[in-house]
Amino acid sequence: MPLHRRTKIIATVGPACDSVEMLQKLIVAGVNIFRLNMAHGDLSSHSSRVYRIREAAEASGMPVGILADLAGPKLRLGRLAVDALECQAGDELLLTRGKVTTEPNVLVSEYEALLDEIQAGDRIIIGDGTVALEVRSSNSQQAECVVVDGGTIRGRQGIALPNTRLSIETIGPKDYEHADWATILNLDYVSLSFVRNQEDIHQLRQFLKSKGSHAAIIAKIEKRESLDVLDEIVQAADGIMVARGDLGLEVDIATTAVVQKRIIDSCRVENKPVIVATQMLESMHHAKRPTRAEVSDVSNAILDGTDACMLSGETAVGQYPEDAVKMMSRIISEAERLVPESILKARPDKSRHGDITEAVLQGATQISRGIGSQVVVVVTKSGRSAMLRSKLRDKTTTLCLTDSDKVAGQACLWWGVYPFHIDSVEDEGAISAAISKWNDMAGVINSGDRVVIVSDRRAYPQGHDSILVLEIP
């Protein structure tokens, strides 16, 4: 059990890691949550992956969470007259209605309302951001555009519109279908792409509740307009993903790192877990070693205070998925050596006056430091105390004992928290047995050690959370 690392690793599942054997290798290498990219593949193939993930987790003996990443309203070009359209700065292109064009230098979009919503002065970013257009004039039938940054345009490439507010729904019919599927398979997290405001979160949460789902919602920040209401989105969601791919197209690329820090700080203030994603070890698609810049990027995300780092194509389609996870784990472990100096001293004041659970956890942290405890055990039904404990960024290992499958799966995302399922949080014998069983795998508690136990059980009718110090015989 990799107790040397506190920050969690999310790996995207794809053809490169589809087998139970490879999934198990990735879990042993350090994966805590597997991501299913719902933009690719059908529900049948994703269902098979869920079953294989759970089989691999059971074989490894370690809990693993599963996240369904809803595609959202991804805008794309239609089919072009040529396979590749080469354009240079100053070239003029025409954008017209339709999904297919046979005319050279004419673009079409699968989003039928695009011409109704763009106007002169708007920018259109195509693909990975290499090609940028500016709208010179626009009417209901066509828009005249000039190339600002040249490159190659291909059919069905993605479109980003950083200056345009679109009317398209954030959650489409396909997303609802996929969210319903996630409910049926009892997945731990559902992430929502292109979130624009807190109403998008409320809408998805209402749907999940209507289906009886307990999945937590991760809001992906990748729209310029979402930054205008960032704090409201953070408060409404259960967690945040800094989706730097599309976000880097919506904002000035030079500000991407600054925006990342701002998002992480907002999550720390609101006690919400945060994930940094996209191109973290991009070169490891085809190489066994990352670039030095990529190592610095991952390390800075750790020092900024992220709860998790995510691998996308590196594990889904890359040649070295296991090596990518191992490298990510190594980089995180090295960066975490500086966490007490960089994060704890600069940590914003997030305490809520009168919050008993938070005060108890702060007290338990001080007690564990004073007596040299190797483990703080949090016994919880709701998971809130374990999540709050993670936001304290205390280096002492946090063991989360819960009788809730939902909490056990979601705790896989929380910084420094290691979930362990027990039959009942009300049974003191079960708690002691679970600590012993977990330690057989972890090997961190020795005879004579003292363990701090925090419980949200009510020992007295008017009581609240409690702290117990247990000395191991």
TORMI-724412 format. One record per residue (C-alpha): chain; residue in one letter; x, y, z. Coordinates in Angstrom, 3 decimals. Each point is the difference from the previous one (the first is absolute). Layout:
N
<rec A A <X Y Z>>
...
//
This chain:
473
<rec A M <0.000 0.000 0.000>>
<rec A P <1.686 3.253 -1.206>>
<rec A L <-0.239 2.000 3.220>>
<rec A H <2.991 2.126 -1.005>>
<rec A R <-2.249 1.979 -2.370>>
<rec A R <-2.920 2.220 1.024>>
<rec A T <-1.096 1.537 -3.322>>
<rec A K <-2.246 -2.324 -1.995>>
<rec A I <0.435 -1.199 -3.597>>
<rec A I <-2.834 -0.283 -2.530>>
<rec A A <0.593 -2.097 -3.130>>
<rec A T <-2.148 -0.052 -3.123>>
<rec A V <-0.968 -3.464 -1.210>>
<rec A G <0.420 -0.818 -3.682>>
<rec A P <1.375 -2.619 -2.386>>
<rec A A <3.474 0.209 1.552>>
<rec A C <-1.214 -1.225 3.423>>
<rec A D <-3.192 -1.939 -0.699>>
<rec A S <0.999 -3.341 1.491>>
<rec A V <-0.490 -0.983 3.630>>
<rec A E <3.728 -0.744 0.222>>
<rec A M <1.024 3.487 -1.148>>
<rec A L <-2.637 1.702 2.151>>
<rec A Q <1.328 -1.871 3.018>>
<rec A K <3.542 1.082 -0.874>>
<rec A L <-1.157 3.615 -0.124>>
<rec A I <-1.681 -0.316 3.409>>
<rec A V <3.183 -1.422 1.508>>
<rec A A <1.994 2.772 -1.716>>
<rec A G <-2.167 2.620 1.717>>
<rec A V <-3.342 0.637 -1.736>>
<rec A N <-2.792 0.994 2.406>>
<rec A I <-2.801 0.803 -2.445>>
<rec A F <-0.679 -1.144 -3.550>>
<rec A R <-1.626 2.431 -2.433>>
<rec A L <-2.350 -1.093 -2.761>>
<rec A N <-0.085 2.544 -2.837>>
<rec A M <-3.614 -0.133 -1.156>>
<rec A A <0.854 1.954 -3.157>>
<rec A H <1.522 -3.204 -1.410>>
<rec A G <-1.426 -3.518 -0.160>>
<rec A D <-3.485 -1.354 0.608>>
<rec A L <-1.712 -0.948 3.265>>
<rec A S <0.595 -3.695 -0.562>>
<rec A S <3.779 0.447 -0.151>>
<rec A H <-0.041 2.349 2.987>>
<rec A S <-2.045 -2.508 2.017>>
<rec A S <2.569 -2.693 -0.730>>
<rec A R <2.722 2.354 1.200>>
<rec A V <-1.824 0.649 3.261>>
<rec A Y <-0.201 -3.732 0.698>>
<rec A R <3.701 -0.458 -0.818>>
<rec A I <0.984 2.940 2.217>>
<rec A R <-1.890 -1.477 2.928>>
<rec A E <1.492 -3.424 -0.617>>
<rec A A <3.502 1.515 -0.044>>
<rec A A <-0.688 1.993 3.186>>
<rec A E <-1.216 -3.103 1.823>>
<rec A A <3.069 -1.944 -1.125>>
<rec A S <2.343 2.762 1.165>>
<rec A G <-1.725 0.390 3.365>>
<rec A M <-0.121 3.790 -0.306>>
<rec A P <-3.072 2.228 -0.406>>
<rec A V <-0.333 1.831 -3.324>>
<rec A G <-2.518 2.638 -1.051>>
<rec A I <-1.588 0.333 -3.442>>
<rec A L <-0.842 3.287 -1.730>>
<rec A A <-2.290 0.388 -3.019>>
<rec A D <1.061 3.089 -1.955>>
<rec A L <-3.024 1.374 -1.892>>
<rec A A <0.932 1.472 -3.383>>
<rec A G <-2.217 3.079 0.139>>
<rec A P <-0.580 2.364 -2.945>>
<rec A K <3.234 -0.431 -1.945>>
<rec A L <-0.256 2.119 -3.156>>
<rec A R <1.557 -1.427 -3.155>>
<rec A L <0.501 0.846 -3.643>>
<rec A G <-1.917 -1.989 -2.595>>
<rec A R <1.573 -1.856 -2.911>>
<rec A L <2.243 2.073 -2.257>>
<rec A A <0.600 -0.205 -3.730>>
<rec A V <3.582 -1.149 0.626>>
<rec A D <1.658 -2.210 2.619>>
<rec A A <2.290 2.806 1.120>>
<rec A L <-0.474 3.704 -0.672>>
<rec A E <3.261 1.941 0.283>>
<rec A C <-0.472 3.656 0.880>>
<rec A Q <2.260 2.929 0.767>>
<rec A A <-0.467 3.237 1.925>>
<rec A G <-2.030 2.396 -2.130>>
<rec A D <-1.879 -2.670 -1.953>>
<rec A E <-3.755 0.469 -0.284>>
<rec A L <-2.383 -2.864 0.803>>
<rec A L <-3.755 -0.223 -0.156>>
<rec A L <-2.112 -1.673 2.686>>
<rec A T <-3.416 -1.148 -1.266>>
<rec A R <-2.928 -2.117 1.138>>
<rec A G <-0.006 -3.754 -0.469>>
<rec A K <1.937 -3.024 1.206>>
<rec A V <1.886 -0.741 -3.237>>
<rec A T <1.674 2.286 -2.526>>
<rec A T <1.423 -0.678 -3.449>>
<rec A E <1.430 3.492 -0.443>>
<rec A P <3.671 0.802 0.714>>
<rec A N <0.666 2.631 2.680>>
<rec A V <-3.522 -0.529 1.377>>
<rec A L <-0.620 -1.277 3.529>>
<rec A V <-3.157 -1.454 1.509>>
<rec A S <-0.906 -0.871 3.583>>
<rec A E <-2.046 -2.797 1.546>>
<rec A Y <-1.427 2.635 2.362>>
<rec A E <-2.881 1.358 -2.057>>
<rec A A <-0.514 3.166 2.073>>
<rec A L <3.589 1.172 -0.321>>
<rec A L <-0.725 2.640 -2.652>>
<rec A D <-2.828 1.372 2.146>>
<rec A E <2.296 0.600 2.954>>
<rec A I <3.359 1.207 -1.305>>
<rec A Q <0.576 3.597 -1.003>>
<rec A A <2.714 2.201 -1.452>>
<rec A G <3.097 0.075 2.197>>
<rec A D <-0.502 -3.479 1.499>>
<rec A R <2.888 -2.463 -0.106>>
<rec A I <-0.333 -3.622 -1.098>>
<rec A I <2.696 -2.392 1.258>>
<rec A I <0.316 -3.286 -1.884>>
<rec A G <1.512 -3.306 1.146>>
<rec A D <2.743 0.280 2.610>>
<rec A G <0.206 3.770 -0.400>>
<rec A T <2.482 0.125 -2.851>>
<rec A V <-2.528 1.618 -2.367>>
<rec A A <-1.870 3.156 1.013>>
<rec A L <-2.558 1.917 -2.050>>
<rec A E <-1.609 3.383 0.497>>
<rec A V <-3.535 0.689 -1.182>>
<rec A R <-0.029 3.032 -2.292>>
<rec A S <-3.738 -0.009 -0.765>>
<rec A S <-2.905 -2.324 0.661>>
<rec A N <-3.633 -0.523 -0.930>>
<rec A S <-2.501 -2.833 0.317>>
<rec A Q <1.446 -1.900 -2.969>>
<rec A Q <3.757 0.502 0.105>>
<rec A A <2.918 1.616 1.779>>
<rec A E <3.100 1.440 -1.615>>
<rec A C <3.121 -0.885 2.009>>
<rec A V <3.685 0.838 -0.254>>
<rec A V <2.768 -2.302 1.200>>
<rec A V <1.930 1.536 2.903>>
<rec A D <2.220 -3.006 0.772>>
<rec A G <0.542 -2.444 -2.859>>
<rec A G <0.311 -3.765 -0.060>>
<rec A T <-1.833 -3.113 -1.107>>
<rec A I <-3.780 -0.383 0.295>>
<rec A R <-1.646 -3.423 -0.197>>
<rec A G <-3.612 -1.087 0.044>>
<rec A R <-1.725 -0.586 3.362>>
<rec A Q <2.670 1.853 1.958>>
<rec A G <-1.195 1.682 3.176>>
<rec A I <-0.999 3.660 0.083>>
<rec A A <0.471 2.423 2.896>>
<rec A L <-1.708 3.395 0.124>>
<rec A P <1.620 1.942 2.860>>
<rec A N <-1.897 3.271 -0.669>>
<rec A T <-3.427 -1.495 -0.741>>
<rec A R <-2.725 -0.928 2.480>>
<rec A L <-1.853 -2.963 -1.448>>
<rec A S <-3.608 -1.042 0.549>>
<rec A I <0.721 -3.720 -0.307>>
<rec A E <-0.924 -2.066 3.066>>
<rec A T <2.936 -1.141 2.149>>
<rec A I <-1.666 -3.388 0.569>>
<rec A G <-1.309 -1.629 -3.155>>
<rec A P <-2.094 -3.142 -0.574>>
<rec A K <3.121 -2.155 -0.338>>
<rec A D <1.342 1.322 3.305>>
<rec A Y <-3.248 -0.890 1.776>>
<rec A E <0.174 -3.479 -1.492>>
<rec A H <3.564 -0.417 1.244>>
<rec A A <-0.854 1.401 3.458>>
<rec A D <-2.852 -2.501 0.247>>
<rec A W <2.418 -2.784 -0.944>>
<rec A A <2.429 1.181 2.704>>
<rec A T <-2.850 -0.246 2.497>>
<rec A I <-0.859 -3.556 -1.004>>
<rec A L <3.630 -1.100 0.406>>
<rec A N <0.325 1.932 3.286>>
<rec A L <3.047 2.041 -1.033>>
<rec A D <1.664 2.301 2.523>>
<rec A Y <0.417 3.212 -1.983>>
<rec A V <-1.601 1.706 -2.995>>
<rec A S <1.865 2.930 -1.541>>
<rec A L <-1.772 2.632 -2.071>>
<rec A S <1.802 1.664 -2.906>>
<rec A F <-0.211 3.677 -1.012>>
<rec A V <-1.746 1.121 3.193>>
<rec A R <-1.068 3.641 -0.314>>
<rec A N <-1.819 0.688 3.277>>
<rec A Q <-1.290 -1.612 3.180>>
<rec A E <-3.366 -0.740 -1.637>>
<rec A D <1.727 -2.597 -2.192>>
<rec A I <1.083 -1.804 3.185>>
<rec A H <-3.441 0.241 1.607>>
<rec A Q <-1.596 -1.363 -3.156>>
<rec A L <2.260 -3.069 -0.059>>
<rec A R <-0.369 -0.556 3.736>>
<rec A Q <-3.780 0.059 -0.242>>
<rec A F <0.122 -2.592 -2.774>>
<rec A L <2.356 -2.279 1.935>>
<rec A K <-2.157 0.219 3.108>>
<rec A S <-3.094 -0.856 -2.023>>
<rec A K <1.782 -3.192 -1.071>>
<rec A G <1.089 -0.846 3.544>>
<rec A S <3.671 0.679 -0.700>>
<rec A H <2.462 0.993 2.726>>
<rec A A <2.764 0.899 -2.471>>
<rec A A <1.964 3.145 0.788>>
<rec A I <0.165 2.686 -2.691>>
<rec A I <3.298 1.350 -1.331>>
<rec A A <-0.331 3.281 -1.890>>
<rec A K <2.516 0.404 -2.823>>
<rec A I <1.211 3.579 -0.354>>
<rec A E <0.727 0.552 -3.686>>
<rec A K <-2.085 3.028 -0.988>>
<rec A R <1.045 3.629 0.338>>
<rec A E <-3.453 0.940 1.321>>
<rec A S <0.250 -2.592 2.802>>
<rec A L <2.901 1.980 1.481>>
<rec A D <-2.332 2.959 0.512>>
<rec A V <-2.098 -2.078 2.419>>
<rec A L <2.719 -2.372 1.189>>
<rec A D <-0.766 0.204 3.731>>
<rec A E <-3.690 -0.782 -0.580>>
<rec A I <0.890 -3.042 -2.126>>
<rec A V <2.463 -1.252 2.632>>
<rec A Q <-2.638 0.332 2.705>>
<rec A A <-2.606 -1.882 -2.055>>
<rec A A <2.229 -2.889 -1.133>>
<rec A D <1.524 -2.826 2.049>>
<rec A G <3.367 0.527 -1.664>>
<rec A I <1.699 1.850 -2.851>>
<rec A M <2.140 -1.028 -2.962>>
<rec A V <2.403 2.490 -1.556>>
<rec A A <-0.503 -1.207 -3.591>>
<rec A R <2.939 1.808 -1.535>>
<rec A G <-0.539 -1.244 -3.560>>
<rec A D <-3.136 1.937 -0.936>>
<rec A L <0.649 2.613 2.704>>
<rec A G <3.309 0.808 -1.709>>
<rec A L <-1.959 0.810 -3.163>>
<rec A E <-2.495 2.223 1.811>>
<rec A V <2.520 2.154 1.891>>
<rec A D <3.333 1.491 -1.002>>
<rec A I <2.384 -2.950 0.115>>
<rec A A <2.531 2.138 1.894>>
<rec A T <-2.456 0.238 2.918>>
<rec A T <-0.765 -3.744 0.265>>
<rec A A <2.290 -0.593 3.001>>
<rec A V <-1.370 3.053 1.821>>
<rec A V <-3.585 -1.120 -0.621>>
<rec A Q <0.889 -3.481 1.298>>
<rec A K <1.303 1.481 3.263>>
<rec A R <-3.122 2.122 0.376>>
<rec A I <-2.298 -3.009 -0.436>>
<rec A I <1.980 -2.107 2.493>>
<rec A D <-0.063 2.808 2.576>>
<rec A S <-3.763 0.321 -0.348>>
<rec A C <-0.397 -3.743 0.629>>
<rec A R <2.243 0.136 3.066>>
<rec A V <-2.086 2.824 1.466>>
<rec A E <-3.231 -1.952 -0.566>>
<rec A N <1.392 -3.383 1.142>>
<rec A K <-0.612 -1.600 -3.398>>
<rec A P <2.357 -2.509 -1.660>>
<rec A V <1.635 1.173 -3.221>>
<rec A I <1.525 -1.889 -2.935>>
<rec A V <2.602 1.353 -2.430>>
<rec A A <-0.299 -1.612 -3.432>>
<rec A T <1.214 -0.013 -3.624>>
<rec A Q <3.463 -0.499 -1.483>>
<rec A M <1.705 -0.571 3.353>>
<rec A L <2.358 -2.642 -1.431>>
<rec A E <-0.931 0.445 -3.657>>
<rec A S <3.344 -1.163 -1.407>>
<rec A M <-0.479 -3.394 1.679>>
<rec A H <-2.470 -0.935 -2.714>>
<rec A H <3.058 -1.190 -1.913>>
<rec A A <2.946 0.348 2.416>>
<rec A K <0.934 -1.749 3.246>>
<rec A R <1.151 3.249 1.573>>
<rec A P <-1.785 3.359 0.248>>
<rec A T <1.539 3.345 -0.857>>
<rec A R <1.458 2.131 2.785>>
<rec A A <-2.717 2.570 -0.630>>
<rec A E <-2.677 -2.655 0.609>>
<rec A V <1.655 -1.038 3.268>>
<rec A S <-0.004 3.648 1.096>>
<rec A D <-3.651 0.331 -1.020>>
<rec A V <-1.100 -2.956 2.145>>
<rec A S <2.149 1.154 2.922>>
<rec A N <-1.460 3.507 -0.094>>
<rec A A <-3.531 -1.407 0.003>>
<rec A I <0.892 -1.850 3.225>>
<rec A L <1.503 3.127 1.539>>
<rec A D <-3.069 2.007 -1.034>>
<rec A G <-2.073 -2.397 2.135>>
<rec A T <-1.817 -2.289 -2.443>>
<rec A D <-1.644 -3.136 1.377>>
<rec A A <0.581 -2.075 -3.128>>
<rec A C <1.782 -0.039 -3.346>>
<rec A M <-1.553 -1.636 -3.040>>
<rec A L <1.502 -1.993 -2.857>>
<rec A S <-1.976 -0.033 -3.249>>
<rec A G <1.467 -1.373 -3.214>>
<rec A E <3.115 -1.084 1.876>>
<rec A T <-1.896 -2.987 1.428>>
<rec A A <-2.915 -0.244 -2.453>>
<rec A V <1.944 -0.312 -3.248>>
<rec A G <3.649 0.520 0.927>>
<rec A Q <2.712 -2.597 -0.502>>
<rec A Y <1.112 0.002 3.654>>
<rec A P <-3.032 0.329 2.310>>
<rec A E <1.618 -1.710 2.989>>
<rec A D <3.186 2.051 -0.338>>
<rec A A <-2.065 3.203 -0.156>>
<rec A V <-1.772 -0.826 3.277>>
<rec A K <3.249 -0.953 1.718>>
<rec A M <1.643 3.213 -1.169>>
<rec A M <-2.948 2.077 1.159>>
<rec A S <0.183 -1.662 3.409>>
<rec A R <3.747 0.681 0.268>>
<rec A I <-0.369 3.673 -0.920>>
<rec A I <-2.845 0.471 2.474>>
<rec A S <1.941 -1.650 2.833>>
<rec A E <2.994 2.277 -0.548>>
<rec A A <-2.114 3.147 -0.222>>
<rec A E <-1.935 -0.879 3.161>>
<rec A R <3.181 0.296 2.033>>
<rec A L <-0.479 3.785 -0.282>>
<rec A V <-3.721 0.051 0.735>>
<rec A P <0.240 0.984 3.705>>
<rec A E <2.130 3.043 -0.856>>
<rec A S <-1.842 1.110 -3.128>>
<rec A I <-3.634 -0.900 0.630>>
<rec A L <-0.613 0.045 3.738>>
<rec A K <1.631 3.383 0.652>>
<rec A A <-1.727 1.657 -2.968>>
<rec A R <-3.312 -1.772 0.463>>
<rec A P <-3.001 2.372 -0.015>>
<rec A D <-2.115 0.232 3.125>>
<rec A K <-2.993 -2.194 -0.815>>
<rec A S <-1.226 -0.746 3.533>>
<rec A R <-3.749 0.289 0.575>>
<rec A H <-0.722 1.476 3.405>>
<rec A G <-2.108 -2.404 2.014>>
<rec A D <0.593 -3.043 -2.219>>
<rec A I <0.439 -2.730 2.612>>
<rec A T <1.310 -2.661 -2.379>>
<rec A E <2.689 2.301 -1.349>>
<rec A A <1.066 1.048 3.500>>
<rec A V <0.160 -3.644 1.150>>
<rec A L <2.148 -0.948 -3.006>>
<rec A Q <2.377 2.889 0.624>>
<rec A G <0.284 -1.123 3.610>>
<rec A A <0.606 -3.614 -1.036>>
<rec A T <2.760 1.156 -2.332>>
<rec A Q <1.733 1.862 2.829>>
<rec A I <-0.359 -3.017 2.310>>
<rec A S <1.471 -2.362 -2.593>>
<rec A R <3.002 2.267 -0.432>>
<rec A G <0.455 0.315 3.748>>
<rec A I <0.043 -3.751 0.630>>
<rec A G <1.784 -0.998 -3.210>>
<rec A S <-2.913 -1.978 -1.434>>
<rec A Q <0.672 -1.705 -3.333>>
<rec A V <-3.677 -0.201 -0.953>>
<rec A V <-3.133 2.048 0.560>>
<rec A V <-3.053 -2.247 -0.374>>
<rec A V <-3.230 1.679 -1.081>>
<rec A V <-3.146 -2.097 0.533>>
<rec A T <-2.789 1.476 -2.095>>
<rec A K <-3.324 -0.746 -1.660>>
<rec A S <-0.308 3.161 -2.108>>
<rec A G <3.685 0.468 -0.877>>
<rec A R <-0.030 3.720 0.795>>
<rec A S <2.449 -0.286 2.891>>
<rec A A <2.471 -1.963 -2.128>>
<rec A M <-0.239 2.550 -2.819>>
<rec A L <0.534 2.901 2.414>>
<rec A R <2.933 -1.845 1.516>>
<rec A S <1.587 -0.219 -3.469>>
<rec A K <-0.242 3.770 -0.464>>
<rec A L <2.104 0.528 3.151>>
<rec A R <2.953 -1.379 -2.010>>
<rec A D <1.463 -1.768 3.000>>
<rec A K <2.723 -2.463 -1.012>>
<rec A T <-1.151 -2.609 2.512>>
<rec A T <-1.814 -2.819 -1.810>>
<rec A T <-3.803 0.187 0.143>>
<rec A L <-1.848 -3.331 0.119>>
<rec A C <-3.677 0.449 -0.869>>
<rec A L <-2.181 -2.802 1.384>>
<rec A T <-3.504 0.014 -1.444>>
<rec A D <-2.890 -2.372 -0.552>>
<rec A S <-1.076 1.987 -3.075>>
<rec A D <1.079 -1.196 -3.454>>
<rec A K <-0.651 3.525 -1.252>>
<rec A V <2.391 1.559 2.511>>
<rec A A <2.665 -2.668 -0.562>>
<rec A G <-0.013 0.652 -3.747>>
<rec A Q <-0.065 3.782 0.214>>
<rec A A <2.720 0.118 2.664>>
<rec A C <2.412 -1.364 -2.612>>
<rec A L <0.213 3.598 -1.276>>
<rec A W <0.705 1.691 3.325>>
<rec A W <3.572 1.055 0.749>>
<rec A G <1.756 -2.236 2.542>>
<rec A V <-3.123 -2.090 0.742>>
<rec A Y <0.042 -3.807 -0.289>>
<rec A P <-3.539 -1.458 0.091>>
<rec A F <-0.751 -3.397 1.515>>
<rec A H <-3.428 -1.614 0.092>>
<rec A I <-1.400 -1.455 3.239>>
<rec A D <-3.345 -1.647 0.739>>
<rec A S <-1.118 2.547 2.584>>
<rec A V <1.386 3.274 1.361>>
<rec A E <-2.057 -0.581 3.156>>
<rec A D <1.869 -3.192 0.966>>
<rec A E <3.150 0.714 2.017>>
<rec A G <1.226 -3.539 -0.552>>
<rec A A <-0.371 0.408 -3.760>>
<rec A I <1.956 3.258 0.152>>
<rec A S <2.896 -1.596 1.877>>
<rec A A <0.003 -2.991 -2.343>>
<rec A A <-0.020 2.280 -3.055>>
<rec A I <2.975 2.006 1.281>>
<rec A S <1.919 -3.247 0.559>>
<rec A K <-0.937 -1.397 -3.414>>
<rec A W <0.959 3.234 -1.771>>
<rec A N <3.314 0.097 1.829>>
<rec A D <0.779 -3.531 -1.223>>
<rec A M <0.185 1.572 -3.475>>
<rec A A <1.429 3.405 0.950>>
<rec A G <2.434 -1.026 2.726>>
<rec A V <0.277 3.427 1.660>>
<rec A I <-1.344 -0.694 3.506>>
<rec A N <2.241 -1.832 2.493>>
<rec A S <-0.448 -1.228 3.545>>
<rec A G <-0.003 2.928 2.424>>
<rec A D <-1.068 2.521 -2.626>>
<rec A R <-2.837 2.393 0.687>>
<rec A V <-2.799 0.455 -2.515>>
<rec A V <-2.390 2.957 -0.003>>
<rec A I <-3.583 -0.977 -0.890>>
<rec A V <-2.575 2.602 -1.015>>
<rec A S <-3.602 -1.164 -0.219>>
<rec A D <-3.232 1.697 -1.043>>
<rec A R <-1.941 -2.512 2.116>>
<rec A R <-1.952 1.490 2.903>>
<rec A A <1.120 -1.625 3.225>>
<rec A Y <-2.443 2.217 1.905>>
<rec A P <-3.520 1.064 -1.032>>
<rec A Q <0.975 3.675 -0.310>>
<rec A G <3.555 -0.729 -1.065>>
<rec A H <1.827 0.562 -3.253>>
<rec A D <3.362 -1.104 -1.447>>
<rec A S <2.446 -1.624 2.401>>
<rec A I <3.765 -0.582 0.289>>
<rec A L <1.548 -3.151 1.448>>
<rec A V <3.689 -0.809 0.448>>
<rec A L <0.642 -3.749 -0.268>>
<rec A E <3.295 -1.513 1.143>>
<rec A I <0.837 -3.158 -1.937>>
<rec A P <0.827 -2.923 2.388>>
//
